[in-house]
Amino acid sequence: MTKPLVFITRQIATDATARLQEVADVEVWPQEDPPPLSVLLDKISHVDGIITMLTDPINAEVIKAASPKLKVISQMAVGFDNIDVARATERKIPVGHTPGVLTETTADFAWALILAAARRVVEADRQVRKGIWKPWGPDVLTGFDVYGATLGIIGFGRIGQAVARRAKGFNMRIIYHSRQRKPDAEQELGASYVSLEDIFRFSDILSLHLNYTPAAYHLVNRERLSLMKPSAILVNTSRGAVVDSEALVWALQNKVIAAAALDVFDPEPIPPNHPLLFMENVVLTPHIASASRETRRRMAFMAVDNVVAALAGKPIPYCVNPEVYQ
């Protein structure tokens, strides 16, 4: 009996791939760069399942090309804004993702960015590597204290709360804004709910952890950046499009805010001539907030679990659009 065919758009943990190979023939895109659109259109036209990454444009065109036998689109990510879920639902194709798995890892990394930006760690590292070692002086590479500062968090879900939990060890005042108040989290973490304008106004460090929706596009714009303290730091590990990058460049160049630390961009990768690349008061990383070995392995197995269930004719365990089963 012929096994079903599954395409994986990047190499994932070998033991996760091996588990999938027990029930399916598996083809893996061998390159580090994402497969081009032409490859996605070709593969999805004849496979039974596909495991995708956040950088794969699973748009209406791709879903339209999907084989009638396609049983699942399983994304190895929490987010899924690269997938046209509505079109997939119309085709009765379940869309899977990997929720909850990267909470602590992403919170750890947000804190790495907070401390790096506040204490100018990357700037200092560059100077040492270039042989620049200024004599000790009162103003040499002075940064900002994190201990006792006010941490603002936009998006107070699992990751936002995990970031706040770590902030307690730094004796920080925690304020947050989200679509809904979280009374239980407020009590546990000593956090205070504030308006969107006030979180920009009062934060010493503002960390973004909201899910991306069209309403979140350029939430951080010139008007809101203008509300921030000149000593404030902006940290983004959510989605690049949440921040208007032109407005951020303006804010940094004109000392409206002191620094930024960014793991996500719009577009990705960041263009090679972008002004942010040439600013000393900006820490930049290539979308690696979830990049711990343990977390990426768990994500791979969750993505595989979705495919294994779908191929067995069962509901997938981590489903974005459960209405396909109604």
N, C-alpha and C positions, 0 to 999 in steps of 0.2 A: 504494500500500500504506500502510495506517494505521500511524503510528509508535506505539511503546509510550508510555505516559504515566507520568511521574515527578513526585512531589510533594516539594518541599523546604520544610522547616518554618521556615526563615529565609533571608534573603538572604545569599548567600555570594559569593566572588570572582567578578566578572563573567566573567572568561576561563574559569574552571572551569565556570560555568553554560553558557557558549557551547560548550564542548567536549561537554557532555552533550546540548545541543540538536542536535548533529550526528546523534545516533542516537535521540533521543526528543523528544516534546512535553513541555515542562517547565512546571509550575505552581509558583510560589513564594509562600509566605505573606508578605504585604507588610509586616507590622507588626513592631516590635521585641519586643513581648511574644509568648510562645509561643502557638501556636494552642490554643484550648480543646479539651477532650476530645471534644466533639461534632464538631469539625472533623476531628480525627484519625480518629475512627470512620468519618466519611463518606469521607474521602480514601482511607484504606487499603482500603476496601471495593471500590474499582474501579481502583486504580493498579497498574502493573507493578513499580514500585520506589518507595522512599521514602528520603529523606535526612533524618536526625533529629539533634537536639541533645540534650545531657545533661539538659536541662530538660523534655524531652518524655516523658510517662509511657507508654512502650510496654509496657503491662501485659498481663495475660492477656485482659482484655476487648477491648483493641485488637487483639491478635493473633487472637483468635477472630473478629473482624470482617473480617480480611484476605481479600481476594479470592483465589480459587484460582489466579489468574494472577500473584499477587505473587511476584516472583523474588528480592527482596533487601530487607533493612532495613540501610541503611548509615549508621552513626553518625559524625558529625564530632567525634570525641572519642576519647581513649584508653580511658577508662572506659566501662562499659556497664551499670552496676548499675540504671539506669532501664529496662532492657529485660528482659522475661521470656524469657531465652535458652532455657530448658528448653521453654517452650511453642512458641517459634519452631522449635526443633529437632524437636519432635513434628510440626509442620506441614511439615517439610523446607524451611524458609525459612532461607537463610544470613544470618547477622548479621555485618556488617562494622564495623570501627572504624579508627582511624588511629594505630597504635602507633609508638613510637620517634621521632615527628616533633617532639615538644615538649620533649625532654629538656633541651637546653641553655637554651631560653627559660625553662622553669620553674625551672631551677637559678639562672639569673640573677635571677629574681624573688624566689626564696626568699632570696637574698642581699640584695636590696633591702629586704626585710622585716626581716632580721636586723639590718642596719645602722640602719635607721630606728628599730627598737625599742630597740636598745642605746644609741643616741646621741640618742634623744628628738627625732628630726628633725621628725615631724609635729606634736608638741606645741609645739616651738619655732616652726614655721611659723605655727601658729594664733595664737600670742602676737604675732608680728610683724604679722600681718594685722589684729589687734585693737588695734594701737597700744600693745601692752604691750612695753616695752623696759626691762628691769630693768638697773640699773647692773652692770657686771662685778663678779662676786664669786666667792669660792672654791666656793660651792655652787649657783650659778645654772645650772639645767638640766644638772646633771652626770649623765652616763650611765655606761655600763660599757665597759671595753676589750674589743674583740673579738680583737685581736692577742694571741696566746698563750693564749687561753681554751680550754676543753674543749668541743668540739662533739659533741653526741650526735645520731645519726641513726637513726630507727626506719624500717625499710624501706630496704634497701641494694641496690635495683635500679639501673637506669640513671640515674634522676634523683637518687637518694640518693648514688650514687657521683660524679655530676657536681657535686653540692654539696660533697662531700668534696674533690674535686679543686681546687675554688676555695679551700677552706679551707687548703690547703697554703701558699698565698701569704700567709696570715695567721699562719703558724707555729702553727697550732692543734693540740692533741691531739685526735685523731679516735677516737671510740668509736661502735659501732653495734650494733643488734640487728635481726635478721631471722629469718624462719622457717628459713633455712638459712645456714650460714656460707659466706663467700666468700673462700677462701684467696688466690686470685689478686688480688682487689681489696685484700685486707689487705696483701699484699706491695707492690703498686703504690702504695697511698695511705698506707701506714703506719698503717692503721686497726686497732683492736683490738675483737674481739667481746666483748660483755658480756651479762649476763642482763638481762631486762626491768626488774627492780627496780633493778639497778645503773645502768642508763642514766638513770633518773630521779634516782637518788641523786647521780651524779657530774657530770652535764652542767651547764655554765654556760649553754649555749644548746642547746635540744632542738628539732630540726626533724623534722617528720613527713612521710614520703614512702611510706607503705605503700599497697598496693592495698586497696580496701574489700571486705571480706567480712563476713558476719554475726558472725564471731569478732572482728572489729575494732571492733564497736559499743562506744562508750564505753570504748575501751582506756585513754584518759586520763581517769581518774576521781578522785574525792576521795582515795581511799587512795593512789594513785600520785603525785598532785600533792603530797601531804603528805611524800613522800620528797625532794622537790626542795629545792635551796638557796633561801634567801630572796632571793638576788640573781639567780636563774635567769630565763631568758626562754623562753617556749614559742612556736614558730612552726608554723603549720599551712597547708600548701598541698596537702594530700592530699584528704580528704573531711571534711565537717563533722561527720558522725555518729561519727567516731573520737574526738571530744572531747565529754565531758559538759559542756555549757555552764554548767549550774547549778553544777557543781563548780568550773569555771574562775572563775566570778564570785566564788564563796566564796574561792578561793585568792588572787585579786587583791585583794579587799576586805580580807582579813585578812593581807595581806602575806606569805602563804605562799610566793609567787613574786613577782618584781619587775614583770614585764611580759609581754604576749603580742602576737603579730602574726598575724592571721588573714585568709586569703583565701577560706575556705570555711566554711559554716555549715549548721546543721540546725535548722529548715528554711531554705531560700533563697527569697526574700531574708530577711534577718534581720528579725524583727518590729520595728516602729518604736518600741516602748517597751522594748526589751531593755536590761538594765542595762549590757551591754558598750558600748553606744553612748554612754554618759555617763561613761566612764572615760578619764582622761587617759593612763594607762599601757597603753593598748591601741591598736594600729594595725589598722585595718580596711580591706579592699579587697574589691570585689564580684566575686570569682571570676575574676580576670584574669591568673593566672599564665602562661597560654599566649598572652596577647594581644599578640603582636608581629605586625606586618603580614605579615612573611615566613612565620612559622609558621602563621598562620591560612590563608594562601594555600596552603601545602603541604598542610594538613589538608583543605582544600576539594577539591584535586585527588585526594587519596587516597580521599576519600569518593566522588567521581565515578568514579574508576578501578574501585571495587567495583561500582558500578551498571552501568557500561559492560560489564564482564566478564559480569555476571549476565545482562544483556539479550542478550548474544551466546551465551548457553548455556555459558559457561566458569566454572570455579571462581573465586570472587572472591579477589584477592591478599592481602587483610588480613582474614582470617576468624576470628571468635570460636569458631564451632562447626563445624569442618571435618568432623565426623562426619556431617553432612547429605549429604555426597558419597559415603559408603560404601554 
